[in-house]
Amino acid sequence: MALLFIGWGIFFVYCLFRFRARPGHAALYTPVKALATKYIEGFVLVVEVVLLFGLSTPVWLATR
């Protein structure tokens, strides 16, 4: 859980810095049509499942 917290916290700070309001920059409200974003989302999902279930299952089984 600490790794997830740190990872998402770093991403949050990056987004705050990268997408801050600046003069001359306008927001684009059209969705991204790139295929890479789907792979990145899938990778994040797999990593979170491994961290949450893969690391906790041996501990859960040991306490039974």
C-alpha positions, 0 to 999 in steps of 0.5 A: 500500500505504501508503494501505491501511495508513493507512486500515485502521489508522485503522479499527482505532483507531476500532474499538478506541475505539468498541467498548471494554469499558464497564460496562453495555454488552453485546455483540450477537451477531446479524448486521447486517441492513442493506443499507448494510453490503453497499454499504460492503464493495463500496466498500472492495473497489473502492477496494482493487482500484483502489489495488492493480491500477490504480496498479501496472499502469502501473508493471509495464507500463513495466518490461517 
